[in-house]
Amino acid sequence: MSLRRIGPGCYVRDEVDMELDIPEMLAWLHIEDTPANRDLCVAVCQQIIRKRWPGVRQTVVKREGRA
């Protein structure tokens, strides 16, 4: 399996699955990593993904720390 970074906090696994590292994204944006900011960042990312790739199934996995 290969994991390729395509942007701050954005990764593609095996050229099929997109993974978002919300804490990494918040750090890059210089936004404090709090539960509320994580939830907001996830909501914004979901809206962007829905608009860019309509009909693609989304799954949110909440983990503490970097996987």
BELLIN-V593515 format. One record per run of one state. SS is the DSSP state (H for helix, E for strand, C for the rest). FROM is the first residue (numbers start at 0). TO is the last residue. Records with the same first field share a line. If there is no record, write none. Layout:
# BELLIN-V593515
SS=FROM-TO ; FROM-TO
This chain:
# BELLIN-V593515
C=0-1 ; 7-8 ; 13-15 ; 20-20 ; 28-33 ; 52-66
E=2-6 ; 9-12 ; 16-19
H=21-27 ; 34-51
